[in-house]
Amino acid sequence: MSKVTGQCLCGAVTVTAEPARPSLSVCHCDMCRRWSSSAFMAIEARPGSVTVEGPAKTITTSDWAERAFCPECGSPLWYRITAEGPMHSQMQVAAGLFDNAAGGTLKLEVYVDRQPAGYHFAEATKRLTEAELLAAMGITPEGGA
């Protein structure tokens, strides 16, 4: 796939990434909903393909992940897995940064057991609970790898 370039709401941060696949994912976990004020919709970036220009700020949000945002306008930028394991350094880049969500189709929803009753998508997606996702990442529910 070819690289896509997008920006935050105020334009202070520009992100370029090569999508790992032509699909979108959604996370319904409590942190993503607080961070984005909804389900967090993302594009998985091919490892090593993300470049950032501007004042992006990262914060550690759990024992195994960090999130980034624009310190000027607050736009969510990406979620990165920091724990060792099969998904170490995987980046989920905010789909809303890119025009037309970089052309992806919604294929995966995670933390579906945390999904509020009023959040539903029309597409038929693969759906993983918190336990299923953590097991796939090689992380215990307590946060360790």
N, CA, C and O atoms as a DFTB+ gen file, in Angstrom:
580 C
 N C O
     1  1       0.843      -1.184       0.000
     2  2       0.000       0.000       0.000
     3  2       0.886       1.244       0.000
     4  3       2.017       1.214       0.485
     5  1       0.374       2.300      -0.532
     6  2       1.147       3.542      -0.560
     7  2       0.941       4.317       0.739
     8  3      -0.031       4.107       1.463
     9  1       1.877       5.212       1.009
    10  2       1.822       6.011       2.229
    11  2       0.682       7.015       2.154
    12  3       0.287       7.459       1.076
    13  1       0.167       7.360       3.326
    14  2      -0.869       8.375       3.455
    15  2      -0.344       9.445       4.400
    16  3       0.424       9.150       5.316
    17  1      -0.754      10.674       4.179
    18  2      -0.344      11.778       5.024
    19  2      -1.579      12.498       5.522
    20  3      -2.512      12.759       4.763
    21  1      -1.574      12.816       6.807
    22  2      -2.691      13.524       7.414
    23  2      -2.194      14.491       8.462
    24  3      -0.997      14.601       8.725
    25  1      -3.145      15.187       9.052
    26  2      -2.772      16.167      10.064
    27  2      -3.826      16.260      11.154
    28  3      -4.964      15.818      10.997
    29  1      -3.405      16.850      12.264
    30  2      -4.316      17.080      13.374
    31  2      -5.275      18.219      13.026
    32  3      -5.160      18.816      11.955
    33  1      -6.196      18.518      13.899
    34  2      -7.210      19.543      13.658
    35  2      -6.611      20.912      13.367
    36  3      -7.087      21.613      12.475
    37  1      -5.565      21.307      14.110
    38  2      -4.993      22.647      13.919
    39  2      -3.875      22.680      12.882
    40  3      -3.432      23.763      12.501
    41  1      -3.411      21.530      12.419
    42  2      -2.361      21.461      11.413
    43  2      -0.947      21.525      11.964
    44  3       0.012      21.533      11.192
    45  1      -0.795      21.572      13.293
    46  2       0.547      21.648      13.887
    47  2       1.321      20.342      13.741
    48  3       2.551      20.358      13.681
    49  1       0.619      19.212      13.682
    50  2       1.274      17.906      13.569
    51  2       0.840      17.239      12.266
    52  3      -0.350      17.153      11.961
    53  1       1.818      16.773      11.514
    54  2       1.572      16.015      10.289
    55  2       2.107      14.604      10.497
    56  3       3.230      14.426      10.970
    57  1       1.313      13.612      10.149
    58  2       1.688      12.203      10.295
    59  2       1.637      11.542       8.924
    60  3       0.656      11.678       8.193
    61  1       2.701      10.827       8.586
    62  2       2.744      10.029       7.358
    63  2       2.940       8.576       7.776
    64  3       3.771       8.275       8.632
    65  1       2.174       7.682       7.170
    66  2       2.266       6.261       7.511
    67  2       1.902       5.419       6.303
    68  3       1.182       5.862       5.408
    69  1       2.410       4.203       6.297
    70  2       2.000       3.226       5.295
    71  2       1.085       2.228       5.988
    72  3       1.532       1.493       6.869
    73  1      -0.191       2.189       5.606
    74  2      -1.091       1.229       6.234
    75  2      -0.605      -0.206       6.040
    76  3      -0.142      -0.575       4.961
    77  1      -0.715      -1.002       7.088
    78  2      -0.316      -2.409       7.016
    79  2      -1.301      -3.214       6.176
    80  3      -0.943      -4.236       5.591
    81  1      -2.521      -2.753       6.124
    82  2      -3.580      -3.415       5.339
    83  2      -4.657      -2.389       5.043
    84  3      -4.728      -1.369       5.728
    85  1      -5.486      -2.622       4.061
    86  2      -6.523      -1.644       3.694
    87  2      -7.771      -1.779       4.568
    88  3      -8.872      -1.991       4.059
    89  1      -7.593      -1.656       5.879
    90  2      -8.740      -1.788       6.770
    91  2      -8.572      -0.902       7.994
    92  3      -7.473      -0.460       8.328
    93  1      -9.691      -0.661       8.645
    94  2      -9.743       0.129       9.874
    95  2     -10.075      -0.786      11.038
    96  3     -10.675      -1.847      10.865
    97  1      -9.673      -0.356      12.229
    98  2     -10.065      -1.057      13.442
    99  2     -10.646      -0.041      14.418
   100  3     -10.407       1.161      14.306
   101  1     -11.403      -0.547      15.364
   102  2     -12.045       0.297      16.370
   103  2     -11.791      -0.312      17.737
   104  3     -11.903      -1.524      17.924
   105  1     -11.443       0.554      18.700
   106  2     -11.284       0.104      20.084
   107  2     -12.355       0.759      20.948
   108  3     -12.569       1.970      20.890
   109  1     -13.021      -0.068      21.749
   110  2     -14.089       0.388      22.637
   111  2     -13.643       0.438      24.104
   112  3     -14.487       0.596      24.987
   113  1     -12.341       0.307      24.389
   114  2     -11.907       0.292      25.793
   115  2     -12.192       1.643      26.453
   116  3     -12.368       2.656      25.777
   117  1     -12.231       1.633      27.777
   118  2     -12.533       2.850      28.530
   119  2     -11.546       3.971      28.219
   120  3     -11.952       5.122      28.055
   121  1     -10.247       3.647      28.134
   122  2      -9.249       4.692      27.882
   123  2      -9.417       5.304      26.496
   124  3      -9.362       6.525      26.355
   125  1      -9.619       4.487      25.478
   126  2      -9.796       5.026      24.126
   127  2     -11.043       5.900      24.047
   128  3     -11.031       6.937      23.383
   129  1     -12.122       5.492      24.719
   130  2     -13.341       6.306      24.692
   131  2     -13.126       7.635      25.415
   132  3     -13.626       8.664      24.963
   133  1     -12.400       7.632      26.518
   134  2     -12.109       8.895      27.212
   135  2     -11.189       9.780      26.367
   136  3     -11.371      10.996      26.302
   137  1     -10.203       9.155      25.721
   138  2      -9.205       9.858      24.922
   139  2      -9.815      10.491      23.677
   140  3      -9.490      11.630      23.342
   141  1     -10.689       9.772      22.995
   142  2     -11.231      10.249      21.720
   143  2     -12.690      10.698      21.806
   144  3     -13.241      11.201      20.827
   145  1     -13.310      10.523      22.958
   146  2     -14.714      10.859      23.184
   147  2     -15.662       9.962      22.382
   148  3     -16.815      10.323      22.144
   149  1     -15.173       8.805      21.972
   150  2     -15.962       7.835      21.225
   151  2     -15.120       6.572      21.112
   152  3     -14.111       6.439      21.805
   153  1     -15.510       5.668      20.273
   154  2     -14.635       4.544      19.951
   155  2     -13.453       5.104      19.159
   156  3     -13.639       5.992      18.328
   157  1     -12.245       4.600      19.403
   158  2     -11.061       5.069      18.690
   159  2     -10.934       4.291      17.391
   160  3     -10.749       3.075      17.418
   161  1     -11.031       4.975      16.246
   162  2     -10.919       4.348      14.933
   163  2      -9.515       4.572      14.404
   164  3      -9.015       5.696      14.407
   165  1      -8.877       3.493      13.946
   166  2      -7.462       3.577      13.587
   167  2      -7.108       2.769      12.355
   168  3      -7.839       1.886      11.906
   169  1      -5.935       3.127      11.831
   170  2      -5.283       2.404      10.747
   171  2      -4.013       1.803      11.329
   172  3      -3.206       2.525      11.914
   173  1      -3.818       0.496      11.182
   174  2      -2.565      -0.106      11.635
   175  2      -1.466       0.285      10.655
   176  3      -1.587       0.074       9.448
   177  1      -0.390       0.860      11.194
   178  2       0.729       1.283      10.344
   179  2       1.718       0.135      10.173
   180  3       1.968      -0.633      11.101
   181  1       2.271       0.036       8.978
   182  2       3.340      -0.933       8.727
   183  2       4.504      -0.564       9.648
   184  3       4.821       0.619       9.774
   185  1       5.148      -1.538      10.294
   186  2       6.256      -1.246      11.213
   187  2       7.322      -0.359      10.573
   188  3       7.767      -0.606       9.453
   189  1       7.717       0.667      11.302
   190  2       8.772       1.565      10.861
   191  2       8.364       2.587       9.816
   192  3       9.215       3.333       9.331
   193  1       7.078       2.647       9.452
   194  2       6.667       3.541       8.366
   195  2       6.166       4.904       8.825
   196  3       5.945       5.786       7.996
   197  1       5.984       5.092      10.117
   198  2       5.387       6.341      10.602
   199  2       6.448       7.426      10.765
   200  3       7.481       7.214      11.400
   201  1       6.173       8.589      10.182
   202  2       6.997       9.773      10.407
   203  2       6.080      10.881      10.901
   204  3       4.918      10.976      10.508
   205  1       6.633      11.714      11.774
   206  2       5.847      12.767      12.410
   207  2       6.597      14.085      12.300
   208  3       7.797      14.154      12.564
   209  1       5.893      15.109      11.915
   210  2       6.439      16.463      11.909
   211  2       5.559      17.293      12.823
   212  3       4.334      17.283      12.695
   213  1       6.180      18.010      13.744
   214  2       5.429      18.862      14.654
   215  2       5.560      18.407      16.087
   216  3       6.287      17.459      16.383
   217  1       4.847      19.092      16.989
   218  2       5.038      18.906      18.430
   219  2       4.236      17.778      19.064
   220  3       3.651      17.981      20.128
   221  1       4.185      16.599      18.453
   222  2       3.428      15.486      19.040
   223  2       3.935      15.178      20.440
   224  3       5.138      15.217      20.699
   225  1       3.013      14.872      21.336
   226  2       3.360      14.522      22.714
   227  2       2.847      13.122      22.994
   228  3       1.707      12.799      22.662
   229  1       3.686      12.283      23.607
   230  2       3.262      10.931      23.977
   231  2       3.136      10.837      25.482
   232  3       3.870      11.482      26.231
   233  1       2.185      10.014      25.909
   234  2       2.011       9.740      27.335
   235  2       1.837       8.234      27.507
   236  3       1.205       7.568      26.686
   237  1       2.411       7.711      28.589
   238  2       2.236       6.308      28.942
   239  2       0.869       6.190      29.598
   240  3       0.591       6.862      30.591
   241  1       0.019       5.339      29.043
   242  2      -1.347       5.237      29.549
   243  2      -1.654       3.892      30.206
   244  3      -2.734       3.709      30.768
   245  1      -0.716       2.960      30.138
   246  2      -0.863       1.684      30.833
   247  2       0.520       1.059      30.936
   248  3       1.504       1.633      30.471
   249  1       0.590      -0.107      31.540
   250  2       1.862      -0.816      31.648
   251  2       2.362      -1.302      30.292
   252  3       3.520      -1.700      30.168
   253  1       1.504      -1.274      29.276
   254  2       1.884      -1.851      27.992
   255  2       1.565      -0.995      26.776
   256  3       1.616      -1.486      25.648
   257  1       1.232       0.290      26.987
   258  2       0.907       1.117      25.825
   259  2       1.125       2.599      26.093
   260  3       1.169       3.052      27.236
   261  1       1.261       3.339      24.992
   262  2       1.327       4.797      25.061
   263  2       0.396       5.367      24.001
   264  3       0.053       4.701      23.024
   265  1       0.001       6.600      24.216
   266  2      -0.834       7.322      23.259
   267  2      -0.152       8.638      22.941
   268  3       0.617       9.162      23.746
   269  1      -0.438       9.166      21.763
   270  2       0.133      10.450      21.357
   271  2      -0.996      11.389      20.959
   272  3      -2.051      10.965      20.487
   273  1      -0.742      12.676      21.163
   274  2      -1.728      13.689      20.816
   275  2      -1.017      14.977      20.442
   276  3       0.172      15.144      20.710
   277  1      -1.752      15.882      19.824
   278  2      -1.221      17.206      19.502
   279  2      -1.392      18.086      20.736
   280  3      -2.514      18.256      21.212
   281  1      -0.300      18.653      21.268
   282  2      -0.429      19.492      22.456
   283  2      -1.084      20.847      22.167
   284  3      -1.435      21.575      23.096
   285  1      -1.249      21.185      20.893
   286  2      -1.881      22.458      20.532
   287  2      -3.410      22.342      20.512
   288  3      -4.103      23.159      21.117
   289  1      -3.933      21.323      19.814
   290  2      -5.388      21.206      19.666
   291  2      -5.979      19.985      20.380
   292  3      -7.198      19.878      20.514
   293  1      -5.125      19.068      20.836
   294  2      -5.601      17.892      21.555
   295  2      -5.994      16.705      20.696
   296  3      -6.435      15.689      21.233
   297  1      -5.850      16.796      19.385
   298  2      -6.238      15.687      18.514
   299  2      -5.477      14.408      18.859
   300  3      -4.256      14.448      19.006
   301  1      -6.174      13.265      18.990
   302  2      -5.478      11.989      19.140
   303  2      -4.671      11.690      17.876
   304  3      -5.141      11.945      16.768
   305  1      -3.462      11.152      18.038
   306  2      -2.599      10.860      16.891
   307  2      -2.379       9.361      16.698
   308  3      -2.611       8.837      15.609
   309  1      -1.931       8.667      17.752
   310  2      -1.715       7.226      17.623
   311  2      -1.678       6.565      18.987
   312  3      -1.547       7.203      20.031
   313  1      -1.801       5.245      18.917
   314  2      -1.707       4.347      20.056
   315  2      -0.603       3.366      19.692
   316  3      -0.611       2.806      18.596
   317  1       0.363       3.148      20.612
   318  2       1.484       2.237      20.329
   319  2       1.641       1.251      21.467
   320  3       1.624       1.631      22.638
   321  1       1.794      -0.026      21.117
   322  2       2.008      -1.079      22.109
   323  2       3.484      -1.078      22.494
   324  3       4.360      -1.202      21.638
   325  1       3.748      -0.935      23.796
   326  2       5.120      -0.871      24.290
   327  2       5.587      -2.172      24.925
   328  3       6.787      -2.359      25.124
   329  1       4.667      -3.074      25.246
   330  2       5.027      -4.339      25.891
   331  2       5.749      -5.262      24.921
   332  3       5.468      -5.267      23.723
   333  1       6.682      -6.042      25.456
   334  2       7.331      -7.074      24.646
   335  2       6.282      -8.095      24.244
   336  3       5.304      -8.304      24.963
   337  1       6.478      -8.717      23.124
   338  2       5.535      -9.731      22.675
   339  2       5.305      -9.614      21.185
   340  3       5.983      -8.840      20.509
   341  1       4.352     -10.376      20.664
   342  2       4.157     -10.441      19.223
   343  2       3.692      -9.123      18.583
   344  3       3.830      -8.954      17.371
   345  1       3.156      -8.205      19.359
   346  2       2.663      -6.947      18.799
   347  2       3.487      -5.745      19.259
   348  3       3.053      -4.602      19.107
   349  1       4.682      -5.998      19.823
   350  2       5.531      -4.908      20.312
   351  2       5.743      -3.852      19.228
   352  3       6.067      -4.180      18.087
   353  1       5.561      -2.597      19.592
   354  2       5.742      -1.423      18.734
   355  2       4.675      -1.243      17.661
   356  3       4.782      -0.333      16.840
   357  1       3.648      -2.089      17.650
   358  2       2.569      -1.891      16.686
   359  2       1.932      -0.528      16.945
   360  3       1.658      -0.170      18.091
   361  1       1.699       0.224      15.879
   362  2       1.071       1.544      15.991
   363  2      -0.273       1.548      15.293
   364  3      -0.407       1.127      14.144
   365  1      -1.245       2.026      16.008
   366  2      -2.573       2.257      15.464
   367  2      -2.720       3.767      15.340
   368  3      -2.830       4.462      16.351
   369  1      -2.723       4.283      14.118
   370  2      -2.759       5.718      13.865
   371  2      -4.216       6.157      13.687
   372  3      -4.996       5.494      13.003
   373  1      -4.565       7.273      14.307
   374  2      -5.942       7.778      14.258
   375  2      -6.409       7.948      12.815
   376  3      -5.806       8.703      12.053
   377  1      -7.467       7.260      12.442
   378  2      -7.975       7.291      11.070
   379  2      -8.456       8.675      10.668
   380  3      -8.378       9.037       9.494
   381  1      -8.948       9.451      11.615
   382  2      -9.479      10.767      11.308
   383  2      -8.448      11.784      10.855
   384  3      -8.812      12.857      10.374
   385  1      -7.167      11.469      10.998
   386  2      -6.119      12.379      10.537
   387  2      -6.053      12.432       9.019
   388  3      -5.573      13.412       8.449
   389  1      -6.533      11.382       8.363
   390  2      -6.361      11.209       6.926
   391  2      -7.660      11.468       6.176
   392  3      -8.741      11.152       6.673
   393  1      -7.557      12.038       4.991
   394  2      -8.736      12.228       4.154
   395  2      -9.349      10.879       3.827
   396  3      -8.640       9.938       3.469
   397  1     -10.663      10.786       3.949
   398  2     -11.394       9.551       3.642
   399  2     -10.872       8.343       4.406
   400  3     -10.959       7.214       3.923
   401  1     -10.323       8.579       5.610
   402  2      -9.805       7.495       6.467
   403  2      -8.866       6.581       5.702
   404  3      -8.835       5.374       5.942
   405  1      -8.106       7.148       4.786
   406  2      -7.099       6.424       3.999
   407  2      -7.704       5.268       3.212
   408  3      -6.996       4.322       2.865
   409  1      -8.989       5.328       2.928
   410  2      -9.627       4.351       2.057
   411  2      -9.911       3.007       2.687
   412  3     -10.242       2.062       1.972
   413  1      -9.794       2.884       3.989
   414  2      -9.992       1.592       4.635
   415  2     -11.446       1.265       4.899
   416  3     -12.305       2.146       4.933
   417  1     -11.706      -0.018       5.086
   418  2     -13.018      -0.522       5.459
   419  2     -12.912      -1.073       6.869
   420  3     -11.923      -1.727       7.198
   421  1     -13.898      -0.825       7.701
   422  2     -13.889      -1.323       9.075
   423  2     -13.926      -2.849       9.083
   424  3     -14.851      -3.455       8.544
   425  1     -12.911      -3.470       9.700
   426  2     -12.811      -4.933       9.716
   427  2     -12.706      -5.515      11.124
   428  3     -13.020      -6.690      11.318
   429  1     -12.266      -4.716      12.125
   430  2     -11.990      -5.265      13.454
   431  2     -12.473      -4.320      14.537
   432  3     -12.258      -3.110      14.464
   433  1     -13.132      -4.888      15.552
   434  2     -13.504      -4.148      16.755
   435  2     -12.917      -4.897      17.946
   436  3     -13.037      -6.118      18.045
   437  1     -12.278      -4.149      18.851
   438  2     -11.696      -4.762      20.041
   439  2     -12.315      -4.151      21.294
   440  3     -12.890      -3.063      21.266
   441  1     -12.179      -4.885      22.385
   442  2     -12.804      -4.536      23.664
   443  2     -14.320      -4.439      23.495
   444  3     -14.957      -3.545      24.052
   445  1     -14.886      -5.355      22.734
   446  2     -16.325      -5.308      22.490
   447  2     -17.129      -5.555      23.763
   448  3     -18.298      -5.178      23.838
   449  1     -16.518      -6.181      24.759
   450  2     -17.205      -6.359      26.033
   451  2     -17.276      -5.062      26.833
   452  3     -17.949      -5.014      27.863
   453  1     -16.595      -4.012      26.379
   454  2     -16.648      -2.685      27.003
   455  2     -17.468      -1.706      26.163
   456  3     -17.640      -0.551      26.552
   457  1     -17.967      -2.151      25.033
   458  2     -18.684      -1.302      24.091
   459  2     -19.996      -0.817      24.696
   460  3     -20.807      -1.633      25.131
   461  1     -20.223       0.513      24.733
   462  2     -21.509       1.015      25.223
   463  2     -22.660       0.530      24.345
   464  3     -22.477       0.288      23.152
   465  1     -23.824       0.393      24.928
   466  2     -24.986      -0.148      24.225
   467  2     -25.345       0.642      22.964
   468  3     -25.854       0.060      22.006
   469  1     -25.096       1.932      22.944
   470  2     -25.494       2.753      21.800
   471  2     -24.496       2.828      20.667
   472  3     -24.761       3.506      19.674
   473  1     -23.342       2.150      20.772
   474  2     -22.312       2.204      19.725
   475  2     -22.434       0.974      18.839
   476  3     -22.184      -0.147      19.283
   477  1     -22.819       1.184      17.590
   478  2     -22.925       0.058      16.664
   479  2     -22.479       0.504      15.280
   480  3     -22.755       1.628      14.861
   481  1     -21.792      -0.380      14.576
   482  2     -21.351      -0.127      13.216
   483  2     -22.093      -1.069      12.282
   484  3     -22.414      -2.197      12.657
   485  1     -22.364      -0.613      11.075
   486  2     -23.139      -1.400      10.119
   487  2     -22.355      -2.583       9.562
   488  3     -22.940      -3.622       9.256
   489  1     -21.016      -2.435       9.425
   490  2     -20.207      -3.486       8.826
   491  2     -20.138      -4.725       9.721
   492  3     -20.150      -4.625      10.947
   493  1     -20.068      -5.871       9.092
   494  2     -19.800      -7.109       9.824
   495  2     -18.294      -7.131      10.080
   496  3     -17.508      -7.106       9.133
   497  1     -17.887      -7.177      11.338
   498  2     -16.477      -7.107      11.695
   499  2     -16.071      -8.306      12.540
   500  3     -16.914      -8.990      13.122
   501  1     -14.773      -8.546      12.597
   502  2     -14.234      -9.470      13.586
   503  2     -14.307      -8.732      14.915
   504  3     -13.942      -7.558      14.985
   505  1     -14.769      -9.392      15.965
   506  2     -14.978      -8.743      17.261
   507  2     -14.234      -9.514      18.349
   508  3     -14.453     -10.712      18.532
   509  1     -13.356      -8.818      19.069
   510  2     -12.576      -9.438      20.140
   511  2     -12.896      -8.791      21.483
   512  3     -13.014      -7.569      21.580
   513  1     -13.036      -9.616      22.514
   514  2     -13.206      -9.097      23.870
   515  2     -11.854      -8.646      24.415
   516  3     -10.823      -8.865      23.779
   517  1     -11.855      -8.025      25.579
   518  2     -10.607      -7.626      26.225
   519  2      -9.693      -8.833      26.419
   520  3      -8.511      -8.768      26.084
   521  1     -10.219      -9.924      26.952
   522  2      -9.409     -11.114      27.217
   523  2      -8.833     -11.696      25.929
   524  3      -7.671     -12.101      25.903
   525  1      -9.624     -11.742      24.867
   526  2      -9.141     -12.275      23.588
   527  2      -8.025     -11.418      23.009
   528  3      -7.045     -11.952      22.490
   529  1      -8.158     -10.086      23.091
   530  2      -7.129      -9.199      22.561
   531  2      -5.845      -9.307      23.375
   532  3      -4.761      -9.416      22.803
   533  1      -5.951      -9.279      24.698
   534  2      -4.756      -9.385      25.543
   535  2      -4.035     -10.707      25.307
   536  3      -2.805     -10.747      25.283
   537  1      -4.783     -11.776      25.137
   538  2      -4.164     -13.080      24.861
   539  2      -3.417     -13.040      23.526
   540  3      -2.322     -13.592      23.413
   541  1      -3.997     -12.395      22.523
   542  2      -3.341     -12.293      21.214
   543  2      -2.051     -11.477      21.307
   544  3      -1.104     -11.719      20.559
   545  1      -2.017     -10.510      22.227
   546  2      -0.828      -9.673      22.396
   547  2       0.191     -10.304      23.340
   548  3       1.308      -9.803      23.473
   549  1      -0.188     -11.404      23.996
   550  2       0.724     -12.039      24.946
   551  2       0.821     -11.278      26.258
   552  3       1.849     -11.328      26.933
   553  1      -0.251     -10.570      26.626
   554  2      -0.263      -9.761      27.835
   555  2      -1.278     -10.346      28.815
   556  3      -2.384     -10.724      28.427
   557  1      -0.889     -10.416      30.095
   558  2      -1.809     -10.880      31.119
   559  2      -2.753      -9.736      31.494
   560  3      -2.411      -8.570      31.299
   561  1      -3.923     -10.051      32.024
   562  2      -4.858      -8.997      32.403
   563  2      -4.278      -7.997      33.421
   564  3      -4.751      -6.864      33.505
   565  1      -3.284      -8.400      34.173
   566  2      -2.652      -7.507      35.144
   567  2      -1.683      -6.542      34.473
   568  3      -1.181      -5.627      35.126
   569  1      -1.410      -6.725      33.186
   570  2      -0.567      -5.791      32.450
   571  2       0.800      -6.291      32.093
   572  3       1.489      -5.626      31.320
   573  1       1.245      -7.419      32.604
   574  2       2.578      -7.920      32.299
   575  2       2.616      -8.755      31.040
   576  3       1.606      -9.314      30.612
   577  1       3.785      -8.830      30.461
   578  2       3.933      -9.656      29.262
   579  2       4.325     -11.067      29.647
   580  3       4.498     -11.919      28.776
